[in-house]
Amino acid sequence: MKLCMIGTGYVGLVSGVCFAELGNDVICVDKDVSKINKLKKSIIPIYEPGLEELIKKNYKAGRLKFSNNLPVSIDKSNIIFICVGTPTKKNKYEADLSQVYAAAKEISKCIKSFKIIINKSTVPVMTGDKVEQIILKKIKKKLFSVVSNPEFLREGEAIRDFIYPDRIVIGTSNKKSNKILKNLYSPLISKGARYINVSRRAAELIKYASNAFLATKITFINELANLCEKLNINVEDVSIGVGSDKRIGGRFLRAGPAYGGSCFPKDTRALVDTAKKSKTSLSVINTVINSNDKRSGLLLNRINYILKNKIKNKNITFLGVTFKANTDDMRESASLKMIPYLNKKGAKIKYYDPTGKKTEFDKFKNVQFKNNIKDACEMSDLIIIHTEWNEFKLIDLKKIVKKRNFIIYDMRNIYSTEKMEKQKIKYFGIGK
């Protein structure tokens, strides 16, 4: 099939590349000329394992193209995916849908034959209705169909999630569109993915509800970790015991920093905003948001306790600063709150992340990026394991840290308390 992806951000680029890998002809469109020129040279704007190789392969095969020309790209395609950003509006919970509506207006200028227009951006309920209304101002209803097809891609695991999805959700009552899209996704359905056809509004809500539930699981285990620390219980034992119940499941029951990234923070807020506009209470999700917002403050209090309230002039190392491993995404990462706080308190901070230096910390004095673990750790008083990159799991810290009485604060519980004790390393974990 011939597909057009509007937006080459995380969702648009990964989805477009994977659709090309399945044998479709895909044009990824973006108004950013520099970005498109870089993509044509296989210079990737995001870090996602396996993505660069797939781009090179499918671009060389001619199945994947990059363009700044939206009218031509739409004309050459049967299915148009809207994959633009929907960030939270400044100082509000509401999602900013300006890019979605702008894309809809541009699409309405270009339709000459029947097109399926798919909203793959994460949007509040009834956004599809508004997109349809925008296009109807210029185009007759028989020439297009607006569908909701949410994505469920985890950063760092996106290609696998696309190729082997749990489910494919298609929100449409249009039989023609449903038949075409079932055919589009047939290679994934044949591998066991469940194809779910629901109303457009239900599809929009499924995405928000899924992310809100997962955010709730993270917040739930983080709050239990706080209790475990008071009662001298290992939260990992609790996670295993609770997660072994098939009704609950163990995924997302790992205690750590506040959840972050491009999805959970903005989507939980937008869901609460949608409920508020519908005069409905979502008290559980509200509590999740509030608890998560306080999470970094609680961890900073623990750092104060670990360092006996003597932060000034301490050498503190952060291993990992992205919100999770296998991504370069800094959005809503706990490190964005913690490093500035510790810096303000007079700490000297070094950090290492496999995805490189972060501009977010450039403005702070005494915050330095080091391009290897040894240089980041060698003179540290406190090493904070912030992100669970695999390369942090087997470090011989006794060898590389030159200070005798250094401390480890393991926010991901990747080390064993018993092993740390045997090595006579002062060690603190989460919920221990």
C-alpha positions in Angstrom: 0.0 0.0 0.0 1.0 3.6 -0.4 1.3 5.5 2.9 2.1 9.1 3.9 3.4 9.8 7.4 3.0 13.4 8.4 5.6 14.1 11.1 9.0 12.4 11.5 9.1 12.5 15.3 9.2 9.3 17.3 5.8 7.8 16.2 5.9 8.9 12.6 9.5 7.8 11.9 9.3 4.4 13.7 5.9 3.6 12.2 6.8 4.7 8.7 10.0 2.7 8.7 8.3 -0.4 10.1 5.5 -0.1 7.5 8.2 0.0 4.8 9.8 -3.1 6.3 6.4 -4.9 5.8 6.6 -4.1 2.1 4.6 -0.9 1.8 5.6 2.3 -0.1 6.1 5.0 2.6 6.7 8.7 2.3 7.7 10.4 5.6 6.9 14.1 5.4 8.2 16.9 7.6 8.3 20.7 7.2 11.8 20.7 8.7 14.0 20.8 5.6 17.2 20.1 7.6 15.7 17.1 9.3 14.5 15.6 6.0 17.9 16.2 4.4 19.6 14.4 7.3 17.2 11.5 7.1 18.0 11.0 3.4 21.6 10.6 4.5 20.5 8.1 7.3 21.3 10.7 10.0 18.7 9.8 12.7 17.2 12.4 15.0 16.4 10.0 17.8 18.1 7.1 19.5 16.1 3.9 19.0 17.9 0.5 18.8 17.7 -1.0 15.3 16.1 2.0 13.6 19.1 3.2 11.7 19.7 -0.2 10.1 16.0 -0.4 9.0 16.1 3.1 7.6 19.2 2.4 5.5 17.8 -0.9 4.3 14.3 0.4 3.2 15.6 3.7 1.8 18.0 1.8 -0.4 15.2 -0.6 -1.5 13.1 2.4 -2.5 10.2 1.6 -0.2 11.0 4.5 2.1 11.2 8.1 1.0 11.6 11.4 2.8 10.0 14.7 1.6 9.1 18.2 2.5 6.4 18.3 -0.2 3.1 17.5 1.5 0.7 18.0 -1.4 2.7 15.6 -3.7 3.1 13.1 -0.9 -0.6 13.0 -0.2 -1.5 12.7 -3.9 0.8 9.7 -4.2 -0.7 7.9 -1.1 -3.9 6.1 -0.2 -3.5 6.3 3.5 -2.4 9.4 5.4 -1.1 9.1 9.0 -1.1 12.2 11.2 1.9 11.7 13.5 2.6 15.1 15.0 3.3 16.1 18.6 0.5 16.7 21.2 2.4 18.2 24.1 0.8 19.5 27.3 -0.1 23.2 27.0 2.0 25.5 29.2 0.8 25.7 32.8 -2.2 23.5 31.9 -3.2 19.8 31.8 -4.8 20.3 28.4 -3.2 18.7 25.3 -2.0 21.2 22.6 -3.6 19.9 19.4 -2.6 22.8 17.2 -0.2 20.6 15.1 -3.0 18.0 14.6 -5.5 20.6 13.4 -2.9 22.3 11.2 -2.1 19.0 9.6 -5.9 18.4 9.0 -6.2 21.8 7.3 -3.2 21.0 5.0 -4.7 17.6 4.1 -8.0 19.2 3.2 -6.2 21.3 0.5 -4.7 18.2 -1.1 -7.5 15.6 -1.4 -8.4 14.7 -5.0 -9.4 11.0 -4.6 -10.6 8.9 -1.6 -8.1 8.9 1.3 -8.1 7.3 4.7 -6.8 9.8 7.2 -5.5 8.2 10.4 -4.8 9.9 13.6 -1.8 8.1 15.1 -0.9 11.0 17.4 -2.1 10.5 21.0 -5.2 12.8 21.2 -8.1 13.4 23.6 -11.5 11.9 22.9 -13.4 13.6 20.1 -10.3 15.0 18.4 -11.2 12.8 15.4 -14.6 14.5 15.2 -12.9 17.9 15.0 -10.4 16.7 12.3 -13.4 15.4 10.3 -15.1 18.8 10.7 -12.0 20.7 9.5 -11.7 18.6 6.4 -15.5 18.7 5.7 -15.2 22.4 5.2 -13.3 21.8 1.9 -13.9 18.2 1.0 -17.1 16.0 0.5 -17.5 13.2 3.0 -17.4 10.5 0.4 -13.8 11.4 -0.5 -12.3 10.7 2.9 -12.6 8.7 6.2 -11.1 9.8 9.5 -9.8 6.9 11.7 -8.2 6.6 15.1 -5.3 4.1 15.2 -3.3 4.7 18.4 0.2 3.4 18.8 1.5 1.4 21.7 5.3 1.8 21.2 7.7 1.7 24.1 10.8 3.8 23.7 13.8 1.5 23.4 11.5 -1.4 22.3 9.6 0.4 19.5 10.5 -1.8 16.5 9.7 -5.0 18.4 6.5 -3.5 19.7 5.4 -2.5 16.1 6.3 -5.9 14.5 4.9 -8.0 17.4 2.1 -6.0 18.9 -0.4 -7.3 21.5 -3.2 -5.6 19.7 -4.1 -3.3 16.8 -6.8 -0.9 17.6 -8.8 0.6 14.7 -11.4 3.2 15.6 -13.9 3.5 12.7 -17.4 2.6 11.7 -16.5 2.9 8.0 -16.6 -0.6 6.5 -14.4 0.3 3.6 -11.7 1.8 5.8 -11.8 -1.1 8.2 -11.4 -3.6 5.4 -8.4 -1.7 3.9 -6.7 -1.3 7.3 -7.2 -4.9 8.3 -5.4 -5.8 5.0 -2.6 -3.3 5.9 -2.0 -4.9 9.2 -2.5 -8.5 8.0 1.2 -9.4 8.3 1.0 -8.5 12.0 -2.4 -10.2 12.5 -1.0 -13.4 11.1 1.8 -13.3 13.8 -0.9 -13.3 16.5 -1.8 -9.6 17.0 -5.4 -9.1 18.0 -7.3 -6.8 15.6 -9.8 -4.7 17.5 -12.3 -2.6 15.6 -14.1 -0.1 17.8 -15.7 3.4 17.5 -13.3 6.3 16.8 -13.9 7.8 20.3 -13.3 4.4 22.0 -10.0 4.0 20.2 -8.9 7.5 21.4 -9.8 6.6 25.0 -8.1 3.2 24.8 -4.7 4.8 24.3 -5.1 7.2 27.2 -6.6 4.6 29.5 -3.7 2.2 28.8 -1.0 4.7 29.6 -2.9 5.9 32.7 -3.1 2.3 34.0 0.6 1.7 33.5 1.4 5.0 35.1 -0.7 3.9 38.1 1.2 0.6 38.4 4.5 2.5 38.5 3.2 5.0 41.1 1.7 2.2 43.2 4.9 0.3 43.5 6.9 3.5 44.2 4.5 4.4 47.1 4.9 0.8 48.4 8.7 1.3 48.2 8.4 4.3 50.5 6.6 2.1 53.0 9.2 -0.7 52.6 12.0 1.7 53.5 10.2 2.5 56.8 9.5 -1.2 57.6 12.8 -2.7 56.5 11.2 -4.8 53.8 12.7 -5.4 50.3 10.3 -3.9 47.8 11.6 -6.4 45.1 10.2 -9.3 47.2 6.8 -7.5 47.3 6.9 -6.9 43.5 7.6 -10.6 42.8 4.9 -11.7 45.2 2.3 -9.3 43.9 3.3 -9.5 40.2 3.1 -13.3 40.2 -0.7 -13.0 40.4 -1.8 -13.3 36.8 -4.5 -10.8 37.3 -1.9 -8.2 38.1 1.3 -9.1 36.3 4.8 -8.1 37.1 5.5 -5.6 34.3 5.7 -2.0 35.5 6.0 -3.1 39.1 9.6 -2.0 39.4 10.2 0.8 42.0 12.4 3.7 40.9 12.4 7.4 40.1 9.2 9.2 38.9 7.9 8.0 35.5 8.8 10.3 32.6 9.1 10.4 28.9 6.9 11.6 26.1 3.8 9.6 27.0 2.8 9.0 30.7 3.1 12.5 32.0 1.2 14.3 29.2 -1.3 11.6 28.7 -2.4 11.3 32.3 -2.8 15.0 32.4 -4.8 15.1 29.2 -7.1 12.3 30.4 -7.8 14.3 33.6 -8.5 17.4 31.5 -10.9 15.4 29.3 -12.7 14.1 32.3 -12.9 17.6 33.8 -14.5 19.0 30.6 -17.0 16.1 30.7 -17.7 16.9 34.4 -16.4 13.5 35.5 -14.0 12.8 38.4 -10.9 10.7 37.8 -9.7 10.8 41.3 -7.3 7.8 41.0 -5.5 9.3 38.0 -5.3 12.7 39.8 -3.7 11.0 42.7 -1.2 9.2 40.5 -0.2 12.5 38.9 0.2 14.2 42.3 2.2 11.3 43.7 4.5 11.2 40.7 5.1 15.0 40.9 6.3 14.5 44.5 8.5 11.5 43.7 11.7 13.4 42.9 11.5 15.4 46.0 11.2 12.3 48.1 14.3 10.8 46.5 16.2 14.1 47.0 15.3 13.9 50.7 16.8 10.4 50.7 20.0 11.8 49.2 20.1 14.4 52.0 19.7 11.6 54.5 22.5 9.5 52.8 24.9 12.4 52.8 23.9 13.5 56.4 22.7 16.8 55.0 26.2 17.7 53.8 25.7 18.2 50.1 28.0 21.2 49.6 31.2 20.4 47.8 30.3 16.7 47.5 31.3 15.0 44.2 28.1 13.4 42.9 27.9 11.2 39.8 24.8 10.4 37.8 25.0 7.2 35.8 22.3 7.7 33.2 20.2 10.8 32.9 17.5 9.8 30.4 14.1 8.9 31.7 14.7 5.2 30.9 17.3 3.0 29.2 17.7 2.5 25.4 16.5 6.0 24.6 18.0 9.5 24.4 14.7 11.0 25.5 15.1 13.6 28.3 11.4 14.6 28.5 10.2 14.7 32.1 13.2 12.7 33.3 13.7 12.8 37.1 17.3 14.0 36.5 16.0 17.3 35.2 14.8 18.1 38.8 17.5 16.3 40.8 20.6 17.6 39.1 19.7 21.4 39.3 18.6 20.9 43.0 21.9 19.3 44.0 23.8 21.8 42.0 22.1 24.7 43.8 23.0 23.0 47.1 26.7 23.2 46.1 27.4 19.7 44.9 29.9 19.1 42.1 28.1 16.9 39.6 29.5 14.7 36.8 27.2 12.6 34.6 27.6 9.9 32.0 24.9 8.7 29.6 25.5 6.3 26.7 23.5 8.7 24.4 25.9 11.6 25.1 25.9 15.1 26.5 22.6 16.8 27.3 22.1 20.5 26.5 19.6 20.7 29.4 22.5 20.9 31.8 24.8 23.2 29.9 23.7 26.3 31.9 24.7 24.9 35.2 28.1 25.5 36.7 29.9 22.5 38.2 27.8 20.0 36.1 30.0 18.2 33.7 29.4 15.4 31.1 32.0 12.7 31.0 32.2 10.4 28.0 33.0 7.2 30.0 32.1 5.6 33.3 35.6 5.7 34.7 36.0 9.5 34.4 32.5 10.1 35.7 33.0 8.0 38.8 36.7 8.1 39.8 36.5 10.9 42.5 32.9 10.5 43.5 31.5 10.7 47.0 28.1 9.5 45.8 27.2 7.5 42.7 23.6 7.6 41.7 22.3 4.9 39.3 19.6 6.9 37.7 18.9 4.9 34.5 19.2 1.1 34.1 21.5 0.9 31.1 23.0 -2.6 30.7 26.5 -1.3 30.8 26.0 -0.2 34.4 25.2 -3.6 35.7 28.7 -5.1 35.9 30.9 -2.2 36.8 33.8 -2.9 39.2 33.3 0.3 41.2 36.0 -0.6 43.7 38.5 -0.4 40.8 37.4 2.8 39.3 36.5 5.0 42.3 39.6 6.4 43.9 37.9 7.5 47.1 37.7 4.9 49.9 34.3 5.7 51.4 32.1 6.3 48.4 28.4 5.6 48.5 26.1 4.1 45.9 22.4 5.2 45.6 20.9 2.7 43.2 17.6 4.1 42.1 17.0 1.1 39.8 17.9 -1.7 42.2 20.3 -3.2 39.6 22.8 -4.3 42.3 22.5 -6.8 45.1 22.6 -5.5 48.6 24.4 -8.7 49.7 27.1 -8.3 47.1 27.7 -4.7 48.0 28.0 -5.6 51.6 30.6 -8.3 50.8 32.6 -5.7 48.9 32.2 -3.3 51.8 30.6 -0.7 49.7 28.0 1.6 51.4 24.9 0.9 49.4 21.3 2.3 49.3 18.6 1.0 47.0 14.9 1.9 46.5 12.4 0.4 48.8 15.1 -1.4 50.9 
